[in-house]
Amino acid sequence: MTSFTVTGSSLSMLKPGEKGIVARMQTLKDSLQQEIRSLNINPGTTIIVEQRFPRFLVRIGTTQLVLTPEILNAIYVRLPS
């Protein structure tokens, strides 16, 4: 029997309280990548999901940010072990 584990996902899949480390940003729009980087979200950044509804709220260090669906769907994270 082969065991199956998930080591990464879209940030949008995380639940409140879960943590992910940014692995990559997947978007074809340079302007969206620049917007993400202007929020200090880069590969290696640790993001903790605070809430999903009514807005997707995350914490990066001591900073809380509300992410738009477009930004949210462009960020892929790896899950800490």
C-alpha positions in Angstrom: 0.0 0.0 0.0 1.3 3.4 -0.9 0.8 6.2 1.6 -0.4 9.6 0.2 0.5 12.9 1.8 -0.1 16.5 0.7 2.9 18.7 0.9 1.6 21.8 -0.9 -1.6 23.5 -2.1 -3.1 26.7 -3.2 -3.3 29.1 -0.3 -7.1 29.2 -0.9 -7.3 25.6 0.4 -6.0 26.3 3.9 -8.4 26.6 6.8 -8.2 29.1 9.7 -5.3 28.4 12.0 -3.3 26.6 9.3 0.1 27.7 8.1 1.8 27.6 4.8 5.1 28.7 3.4 5.0 30.5 0.0 6.4 28.2 -2.6 5.5 30.1 -5.7 3.2 32.6 -7.3 1.5 31.4 -10.4 0.1 34.1 -12.6 0.7 35.4 -16.0 0.1 39.0 -15.0 3.2 40.9 -14.1 1.0 43.5 -12.4 -0.4 40.9 -10.1 3.0 39.5 -9.2 4.1 43.1 -8.4 1.1 43.6 -6.3 1.8 40.4 -4.3 5.4 41.4 -3.8 4.4 44.9 -2.7 2.5 43.1 0.2 5.9 41.5 1.2 4.7 38.1 0.0 7.6 36.2 -1.5 8.8 32.6 -1.7 9.7 31.5 1.8 7.2 33.8 3.5 5.2 32.1 6.2 1.4 32.8 6.1 -1.2 31.9 8.7 -4.8 31.9 7.7 -6.9 33.9 10.3 -10.3 33.7 8.6 -11.9 32.7 5.3 -15.3 34.4 5.5 -16.5 37.1 4.9 -13.0 38.0 3.7 -9.8 35.9 3.4 -7.6 37.3 6.2 -4.0 36.2 6.7 -1.2 37.1 9.1 2.4 37.5 8.0 4.5 38.1 11.1 2.6 40.8 13.0 0.8 42.1 9.9 -2.8 41.2 9.0 -3.9 41.4 5.3 -7.1 40.8 3.5 -6.4 39.1 0.2 -8.4 39.4 -3.0 -9.6 36.2 -4.7 -7.2 36.9 -7.6 -4.2 37.2 -5.2 -5.3 34.2 -3.2 -5.6 31.9 -6.2 -2.1 32.9 -7.4 -0.2 31.9 -4.2 0.9 28.3 -3.7 2.3 27.2 -0.4 4.1 24.2 1.0 2.9 22.8 4.3 5.3 22.8 7.2 6.2 19.3 8.5 
